[in-house]
Amino acid sequence: MRKKVLVVDDSAVVRKVLGGILSTDPELEVIGAARDPFEAVEIIRRVKPDVITLDLEMPRMDGLEFLRRIMEQHPIPVVICSSLAQEGTETALQAMELGAVEVIAKPVLGTKEFLEESKVMICDAVKAAAGIAPWKLRRRNKDIEKKLTADAVLTPVKVGIGVLRETTQKVIVVGASTGGTEALKLFLSNIPKDSPGMVIVQHMPERFTSSFARRLDESCEIEVREAVDGDTVRDGLALIAPGGKHTILRRSGARYFVEVRDGPLVSRHRPSVDVLFRSAAQSAGRNAVGVILTGMGDDGARGMRELRDAGGRTFAQDEATCVVFGMPKEAIAKGGVEKVLPIEALPAAVLKACVQVGG
């Protein structure tokens, strides 16, 4: 049965383009398009959607107020469809704190390749949201069709348990998608400032990651900021991969640093968790600790297996505390996960593993 989608946006052009993109997916059915929350309520009374795409700047009632009322009264998964203006990114992140499960960039006209990539990411985000159980929304509120692998960005090499014996510098790599903004906030808020350096991929559109990093930095003891090409990965620092770019862990002597580069979608994403995890397997091996959190799809599953095969320690968030169990489930199925734990238990386990890895 197809998932029912309601599009809410004050722009007739956006409603038409977004509705057209969603209608091309055989798993989705657009049941209506509303220009403001009042029209949306009338549609919801007739046909309850499985997911709503929501603009935030609308007449008569803004998107944040509409979202508050949905989550308080009858929770429905909501995907924020926002412009890329700086003010818009801040408001979209506020919406996610209120219970929205994903943020996507508004579709814009461009090259055929750009539109195809937008189609893939928009449809995947909406399908992920549509599958979330309403009780998980309540809990959170309270507290290019070809699928490429990491080979498209980073050539595989054979690595073994003994890789990089000459250094004991630890590094933590983390991957997350749908539901990851809240999971990462909880995870990082329990990481001390003297912890090993960290590199994180959270699936987000371009420009959103810088605002997201600033918000995390304000609430965490560890320093958090968006990664810049060439940044050193050092103790007490968490680097967030920029939206729209792949982030790769490299090593020179005892120094780890990141390479930020363009490239195709990998496992339907850019940045890709698979790319980050593979690079950690190659550059850090047994001195790396990998963590995969909530998210739809299988990005990170192959890379986590490579990381574990290289001697790294690997952890996954459990189903009960995931908004979407897809990414952890696939990583577990591929044999890449050493331990499965609730999000609350992951920080202590990861820090303990950092003391143990590397010999």
N, C-alpha and C positions, 0 to 999 in steps of 0.2 A: 504493500500500500504506500502510495506516495505521501510525502510529508507536506502539510499545508503551510504555506508561507504568506504572511501579510506584510506588504511594503508600506512604510509610513515615511513620507518625505514631502516637503512643501513644493519641491521643484517637479513640474510635470515631466521635464526632460529626464531627470534622474529616475522617476518612477517608471518611465517607459523603458529606459536602458537597463535598469536593474531588473525589472520584471522580465524583460526579454532574455537577459543572461540566465536568470534562475529557471525560466521555462524551458531552456534547452536541456536541462538535466532531467533524465527520465525518473529520478527518484523524488523530484520536487514538483509541487503544484502551487502556482500563485493564485490564491483565492480572492485577492483584492488588493487595491492600492488606495491609500488614504493620504490626503494632503495635510492633515493635522490629527492630534490625538482624539478630538471629538468625532471625526469621521471614523477613526480606527475603532473606537468603542462601539459604534453602531454595527460595524462589520463583525466584530468579535461576538456581539450578542446573537448574530445570525449563525455564524460558523466560527467555532473556536480554532484558531491556528495552532500549529505545532511550534512555530517559531515566528518572531517578528523582527524585521529589519527596521531600525529606527534612526532617523535623523535627530539631531539635538537642537537645532535652531529652527523653530516653527512658530507660526502665529497662534494666538489664543492660549496655548499652553506649551511651554518648552519641553524638550524631550526628557530632561532630568526629572521634572515633576511627574510626567506621565509614567516614567520608569518606576519611581517611588510607589505610585499608586498600584501599578501592576504587581510589584513584588509584595506589597502589603496585603492585597486583597486576593488576587488569583494569579499566582506566579506562572508566567509563560517564558520560555527561553527567549532572550533578546540579544540580537547582534547589532551593535552600533555601527552605522554606516556614516562615516565622518569625512570631512575635507581634511587636507593636510596642513592647514594653518596652525600655527603654534597654539593659539587660543583654543582651537578645536581639539587639539590633542589633549590638553589639560582637562577639558570638559569630558572628553571620552573616557579618560582614566577615572574621573569622578564617577562616571556611569558604571564602570566596571566594579568600583567599590560598592555601589548600590545593588549590584547583582547581575548586571549584564555579563554575558559569558564570553563575548568575543568582540573585537573591533576590526573592521575592514575599511579600506579606503574607498571612497566613492568612485564608481567607474567613470573614466574620462576617455574621450576619443584619442586615439594614438595609432601607432603602427599595428599591423595585424598580430605580430608576436606579442606586443604589450597587451592587447585585448584578450588574446588566448590565455596568457598568464593570469590576467585579472579574472577571467571566467573560472579557471581552475581554483584559484584561491577563494573567490567569493562563494562558489558552490560548495566547496569543502567546508568552509566555515559555517555556512547555514545548515548543512547536513549534520555537522557535529553538534551544533546547538539544538537542533530539532530532536536529537536522541537523548537529551538530558532529562532525567526524571524531575518533576516539579519539587519533590521533597529536597533534592540537592540544592535547588535554587533558594529554598527557604533557609537551609542550613548556612549557605554562603552569605545570605543577606543578614543573617544574625551574626554572626561572627565577622597551455601546452599539454596536451593530453598524455603524451608519452611520459612515463614515469622514469626519470633518470635516477641512477644511484650515485654515490659519492665518487665513482670513477670519473664522472664528468668534470669534477673539480680537482680531485686529488688522486694521483695514481697509486694503486695499492702496492705495498711492498711487504715482504715477509718480515715479521717481527717475532721475537721469541721471549721467553720468560727472562732471559738474561740481558735484555736490551737496557742500555744506559746504566750499567753497573757503576760507572764512574761518578754518578751524582746521586744524592739522596734528597734533593729538593723536591718537595711534593707539590702537586697541583690538582685542583678539583675542577671537573667539567660537568655542567648541568644542562639538561635539555627539557623544555616544557612547551606546551601549546595551550589548547582550550582549558581554561580554569587555572592556568599557570600563573597569572598575575597574583592571585591570592595565595597560591601555594608557595610561590617564591618569596612573597612578603613574610609568610610564617617561617619558612626555612631560613632565610637570611637574618631575620630578627633574632634568631637563636645561635648565630655564628659570632664568636668573639673577634675583636679587632686584631688579635695576633694569629689568626688562622692562616693556613696556606692560601696562596693566591687562587683565584677562581675565574673561570670563563663560562659564560652562560648564553645559551641560545633560547630565547622566548619568541615564538612565532608572532610577529607584529609587523604592521606596515612601516614603510620608510617614514622617518621623523618621529614616530611615536615612541621609539625606544629611548631617545634622549630624555623625554619628559618622564617616562617610566623609571629610568635610572635615577633621576633626581628625586622622585617620590620615595624610592626605596632608600636612597642615601639619607633622607631626612628621618627615617624610622629605624635605621639599623646602626649597630655599633661599627660594623665593617664599612669601609668606604665603597660606594657603588657609583659607577659612571659608565657612560657609553664608550665602547672600545674605539680607539683610533689606530689606524695602521702603524705598526711598530711599537705599540705600547708594551712596556715590560709587565709581566705577570708577577706581582710581588706579594708578600705576606700582607694581610689586612686589606686587600683590594679585590673587588669583584667587578669584572668587565662584562657589560651586556653587549652582545653582538648587535651591530646596527641593523635596523630593518632594511631589507633590500640588498644586503651584502652578505657574502659568506665570510665567516671568521674562522681562521685556522691557527692552531697552536704550533709554534715553532720553537726551536731550541738552539742556542749558540753558547757552547761551554756549559756553565752552570745556570745561564740565564734563559728563562722562558719569555717569549714575546708573542704577540699576535700579528697575523697578516690578515688584513681586511681587503677583500677583492670582489670583483664582479664575477658573474658566472650564471649558468642556466639554473632553473629550478631543480633541486635535488630532492627526491622523495616528496615532490610537489611543493617544496618550500625553498625560500631564500631569505634569511639564513637557514641552513639545514643542520639539524642535530647530528645526522650521519657524518657530515663533513667534519664537524668539530670533534666528534668521538674518534673518527679514523685518525685525524691529525694527532690527537692525544695518544693513541696507541703507538703511532710512529715516533713521536717526539718525546713522550714521557714513559710509555710502557708501564712497568711495574710501579713507577712512582706516581701514577695517576689514580684518582678515585672518580668514578663516573656515577652520576645520579640522573635517573629519568623520571620525570613527573607527569602529571595528568596531561592528556591530550589525545586528539583523534588521529587515527592513521598509524603508520609504522615508522615514521621518521625517527632515527636513533637506534632502531633494533639491530640493524647490521653493524653499525659502528660500535655499539656496546658489546656485541659478541667479539669483534676484533679487539676491543680494549681488554676484555677479560682474557682472551687468548694471549695477549701480550703481557699478562701478569698483573694487570690493574685490578683494583677492587671495584665492584659494581653493585649499585643499589637501585631499587625501584619503589615508587609509591604504591601502596596497596589499593585495591579496588574500593574499599569502603570509604576512603578519604579522597579519592579521585572524583572530579567532576565528570571526566571521560576517561575510561580505563584503557583506551585503545593503544597508546604508545607503550605504556608499561607492559600491557598484556602481550604485545608482539615481541618486545624485547625478552620477556620471560620465555615465550614459546621458542625463540631462536637460541635459547641456552646462554644468553649473555648476562643474566642477572644472578648475582650471588645471594642477595638477601632482599626480601620484600617486606617493607615496613610502613606503618602509618606515617603521614607527613610529620606528626609531632615527634616521632622517634628518630627521624632521619638525621637531623643535625648532630646529635650525640654520636650516632653510629658512624657517620662520615668522619667526624673529628677523631674518633678512636681508630678508624682505619688508616687515617693519615699518619698516626704514630706508628702503626704496624707495617705499612707498605715500605718497600725499598730496602729493607734489611738494615 
